[in-house]
Amino acid sequence: MKIFVGLLLGFWASALVAADQPNILFIIADDASRDSFGSYGCQYVKTPGFDRIAREGVLFTQAYNCNPKCAPARACLLTGRYSWQLEEACNHNPFLSEKWKF
């Protein structure tokens, strides 16, 4: 009986903690501008999934890109650093420098 009560309290406590945490969906789409989604007014590309997320969540109207090239921009997102801090600015370098490898 003690085990059952302990498990029940544990599940109840985890459900309370989980309810307080926000749901974050981070989407990276290569070569897609805001004009490519129906939620931003595009009439010829149908994006019902994105449109529903925008209606039920938060729709950002301004954004900042840390680098105009796709690979360095993704490296900045993954590491939290600017391109100049990563010492990489090229788009087609398949490897990070040795100091960033784990």
LUMZA-940270 format. One record per atom (N, C-alpha, C): x, y, z; residue in one letter. Coordinates in Angstrom, 1 decimal. Layout:
<pts>
       px       py       pz   residu
        X        Y        Z        a
...
</pts>
This chain:
<pts>
       px       py       pz   residu
      0.8     -1.2      0.0        m
      0.0      0.0      0.0        m
      0.9      1.3      0.0        m
      2.0      1.2      0.7        k
      2.9      2.4      0.8        k
      3.4      2.7     -0.6        k
      3.8      1.6     -1.3        i
      4.3      1.8     -2.6        i
      3.3      2.5     -3.6        i
      2.1      2.0     -3.5        f
      1.0      2.5     -4.3        f
      0.8      4.0     -4.0        f
      0.7      4.4     -2.8        v
      0.5      5.8     -2.4        v
      1.7      6.6     -2.8        v
      2.9      6.1     -2.7        g
      4.1      6.8     -3.1        g
      4.1      7.0     -4.6        g
      3.8      6.0     -5.4        l
      3.7      6.2     -6.8        l
      2.6      7.2     -7.2        l
      1.5      7.1     -6.6        l
      0.4      8.0     -6.9        l
      0.8      9.4     -6.6        l
      1.4      9.7     -5.5        l
      1.9     11.0     -5.2        l
      3.0     11.5     -6.2        l
      3.8     10.6     -6.6        g
      4.9     10.9     -7.5        g
      4.3     11.3     -8.9        g
      3.3     10.5     -9.4        f
      2.7     10.9    -10.6        f
      1.9     12.2    -10.5        f
      1.2     12.4     -9.4        w
      0.5     13.7     -9.2        w
      1.4     14.9     -9.2        w
      2.6     14.7     -8.5        a
      3.5     15.8     -8.4        a
      4.1     16.1     -9.8        a
      4.5     15.1    -10.6        s
      5.0     15.3    -11.9        s
      4.0     15.9    -12.9        s
      2.8     15.6    -12.7        a
      1.7     16.2    -13.5        a
      1.6     17.7    -13.2        a
      1.7     18.1    -12.0        l
      1.7     19.5    -11.6        l
      2.8     20.3    -12.2        l
      4.0     19.7    -12.1        v
      5.2     20.3    -12.6        v
      5.1     20.5    -14.2        v
      4.7     19.4    -14.8        a
      4.6     19.4    -16.3        a
      3.6     20.4    -16.8        a
      2.5     20.7    -16.0        a
      1.5     21.6    -16.4        a
      2.0     23.0    -16.4        a
      3.0     23.3    -15.6        d
      3.6     24.7    -15.5        d
      4.6     25.0    -16.6        d
      5.2     24.0    -17.2        q
      6.2     24.2    -18.2        q
      5.6     24.5    -19.6        q
      6.1     25.5    -20.3        p
      5.5     25.9    -21.6        p
      5.9     24.9    -22.7        p
      5.0     24.8    -23.7        n
      5.3     23.9    -24.8        n
      6.0     24.8    -25.9        n
      7.2     24.5    -26.3        i
      7.9     25.3    -27.2        i
      8.2     24.5    -28.5        i
      7.8     25.0    -29.6        l
      8.0     24.3    -30.9        l
      9.0     25.2    -31.7        l
     10.2     24.8    -32.0        f
     11.1     25.6    -32.7        f
     11.3     25.0    -34.1        f
     10.9     25.7    -35.1        i
     10.9     25.2    -36.5        i
     12.0     25.9    -37.3        i
     12.9     25.1    -37.9        i
     13.9     25.7    -38.8        i
     13.5     25.2    -40.2        i
     13.3     26.2    -41.1        a
     13.0     25.9    -42.5        a
     14.0     26.6    -43.4        a
     14.7     25.8    -44.2        d
     15.7     26.4    -45.1        d
     15.0     27.1    -46.3        d
     15.4     28.3    -46.7        d
     14.9     29.0    -47.8        d
     13.4     29.2    -47.7        d
     12.8     29.4    -46.6        a
     11.4     29.7    -46.4        a
     11.3     31.1    -45.7        a
     10.7     32.0    -46.4        s
     10.5     33.3    -45.8        s
      9.1     33.4    -45.2        s
      8.8     34.5    -44.5        r
      7.5     34.6    -43.9        r
      6.4     34.6    -45.0        r
      6.7     35.0    -46.2        d
      5.7     35.1    -47.3        d
      5.4     33.7    -47.8        d
      6.0     32.6    -47.2        s
      5.7     31.3    -47.7        s
      4.7     30.6    -46.8        s
      4.1     31.3    -45.9        f
      3.1     30.6    -44.9        f
      1.8     31.4    -44.9        f
      0.7     30.6    -44.9        g
     -0.6     31.2    -44.9        g
     -0.9     32.1    -43.7        g
     -0.3     31.8    -42.6        s
     -0.5     32.6    -41.4        s
      0.0     34.0    -41.6        s
      0.9     34.2    -42.5        y
      1.5     35.5    -42.8        y
      0.9     36.1    -44.1        y
     -0.1     35.5    -44.6        g
     -0.8     36.1    -45.8        g
     -0.6     35.4    -47.1        g
      0.2     34.4    -47.2        c
      0.4     33.7    -48.5        c
     -0.9     33.0    -48.9        c
     -1.3     33.3    -50.2        q
     -2.5     32.7    -50.7        q
     -2.3     31.5    -51.5        q
     -1.1     31.3    -52.1        y
     -0.9     30.1    -53.0        y
     -0.2     28.9    -52.4        y
      0.4     29.1    -51.2        v
      1.0     27.9    -50.5        v
      0.0     27.6    -49.3        v
     -0.4     26.4    -49.2        k
     -1.4     26.0    -48.2        k
     -0.6     25.4    -47.0        k
     -0.6     26.0    -45.9        t
      0.1     25.5    -44.7        t
     -0.9     25.4    -43.5        t
     -1.8     24.5    -43.5        p
     -2.8     24.4    -42.5        p
     -2.2     24.1    -41.1        p
     -1.2     23.3    -41.0        g
     -0.6     23.0    -39.7        g
      0.1     24.2    -39.1        g
      0.9     24.9    -39.9        f
      1.5     26.1    -39.4        f
      0.4     27.2    -39.0        f
     -0.6     27.3    -39.8        d
     -1.7     28.2    -39.6        d
     -2.4     28.0    -38.3        d
     -2.6     26.7    -38.0        r
     -3.3     26.3    -36.7        r
     -2.4     26.7    -35.5        r
     -1.1     26.4    -35.6        i
     -0.1     26.7    -34.6        i
     -0.1     28.2    -34.3        i
     -0.1     29.0    -35.4        a
     -0.1     30.4    -35.3        a
     -1.4     30.9    -34.6        a
     -2.5     30.3    -35.0        r
     -3.8     30.8    -34.3        r
     -3.8     30.5    -32.9        r
     -3.3     29.3    -32.5        e
     -3.5     28.8    -31.1        e
     -2.3     29.2    -30.2        e
     -1.2     29.7    -30.8        g
      0.0     30.0    -30.1        g
      0.4     31.5    -30.3        g
      1.7     31.7    -30.5        v
      2.2     33.0    -30.7        v
      2.7     33.1    -32.1        v
      2.4     34.2    -32.8        l
      2.8     34.5    -34.1        l
      3.8     35.7    -34.1        l
      5.0     35.4    -34.4        f
      6.0     36.5    -34.3        f
      6.0     37.3    -35.6        f
      6.1     38.6    -35.5        t
      6.0     39.5    -36.7        t
      7.4     40.1    -37.0        t
      8.3     39.9    -36.1        q
      9.7     40.4    -36.3        q
     10.7     39.4    -35.9        q
     11.8     39.3    -36.7        a
     12.8     38.3    -36.4        a
     14.1     38.8    -36.7        a
     15.1     38.2    -36.2        y
     16.5     38.6    -36.4        y
     17.3     37.3    -36.8        y
     18.1     37.4    -37.8        n
     18.9     36.3    -38.2        n
     20.4     36.7    -37.9        n
     21.1     35.8    -37.3        c
     22.5     36.1    -36.9        c
     23.5     36.0    -38.0        c
     23.1     35.4    -39.1        n
     24.0     35.2    -40.3        n
     23.2     35.0    -41.5        n
     23.5     35.7    -42.6        p
     22.7     35.5    -43.8        p
     22.9     34.1    -44.5        p
     23.9     33.4    -44.1        k
     24.2     32.1    -44.8        k
     23.6     31.0    -43.9        k
     23.1     30.0    -44.5        c
     22.3     29.0    -43.8        c
     23.1     28.2    -42.8        c
     24.3     27.6    -43.2        a
     25.0     26.8    -42.2        a
     25.6     27.6    -41.0        a
     26.2     28.7    -41.2        p
     26.6     29.5    -40.1        p
     25.5     29.9    -39.2        p
     24.3     30.2    -39.8        a
     23.2     30.6    -39.0        a
     22.7     29.4    -38.1        a
     22.7     28.2    -38.6        r
     22.3     27.1    -37.8        r
     23.4     26.8    -36.7        r
     24.7     27.0    -37.0        a
     25.7     26.8    -36.0        a
     25.5     27.8    -34.9        a
     25.1     29.1    -35.2        c
     24.9     30.1    -34.2        c
     23.7     29.7    -33.3        c
     22.6     29.1    -33.9        l
     21.5     28.7    -33.1        l
     21.8     27.5    -32.2        l
     22.6     26.6    -32.7        l
     23.0     25.4    -31.9        l
     23.9     25.7    -30.8        l
     24.8     26.7    -31.0        t
     25.8     27.0    -29.9        t
     25.5     28.2    -29.1        t
     24.6     29.1    -29.6        g
     24.3     30.3    -28.8        g
     25.4     31.4    -29.0        g
     26.2     31.2    -30.0        r
     27.3     32.2    -30.2        r
     27.1     32.9    -31.6        r
     27.8     34.0    -31.8        y
     27.8     34.7    -33.0        y
     28.8     34.0    -34.0        y
     28.7     34.3    -35.3        s
     29.6     33.7    -36.3        s
     31.0     34.0    -36.0        s
     31.3     35.3    -35.6        w
     32.7     35.7    -35.4        w
     33.3     35.0    -34.2        w
     32.4     34.6    -33.2        q
     32.9     33.9    -32.1        q
     33.2     32.4    -32.4        q
     32.5     31.9    -33.4        l
     32.8     30.5    -33.8        l
     34.0     30.4    -34.8        l
     34.4     31.6    -35.3        e
     35.5     31.7    -36.2        e
     35.2     30.9    -37.5        e
     33.9     30.8    -37.8        e
     33.5     30.2    -39.1        e
     32.5     31.1    -39.7        e
     32.7     31.4    -41.0        a
     31.8     32.3    -41.7        a
     31.4     31.7    -43.0        a
     32.0     30.6    -43.4        c
     31.7     30.1    -44.7        c
     30.5     29.2    -44.7        c
     29.9     29.0    -45.8        n
     28.7     28.2    -45.9        n
     28.9     26.7    -46.2        n
     30.0     26.4    -46.7        h
     30.1     25.0    -47.2        h
     31.3     24.3    -46.5        h
     31.6     24.7    -45.2        n
     32.6     24.0    -44.5        n
     31.9     22.9    -43.6        n
     32.1     21.6    -43.9        p
     31.3     20.6    -43.2        p
     31.8     20.4    -41.8        p
     32.8     21.0    -41.3        f
     33.3     20.7    -40.0        f
     33.5     22.0    -39.2        f
     33.2     21.9    -37.9        l
     33.5     23.0    -37.0        l
     35.0     22.9    -36.7        l
     35.6     23.9    -36.2        s
     37.0     23.9    -35.8        s
     37.1     22.9    -34.6        s
     38.3     22.5    -34.4        e
     38.6     21.4    -33.3        e
     38.1     21.9    -31.9        e
     38.2     23.1    -31.6        k
     37.9     23.6    -30.3        k
     36.4     23.5    -30.0        k
     35.5     23.3    -31.0        w
     34.1     23.2    -30.7        w
     33.6     21.7    -30.8        w
     34.5     20.8    -31.0        k
     34.1     19.4    -31.0        k
     34.1     18.8    -29.6        k
     33.2     17.9    -29.3        f
     33.1     17.3    -28.0        f
     33.9     16.0    -27.9        f
</pts>
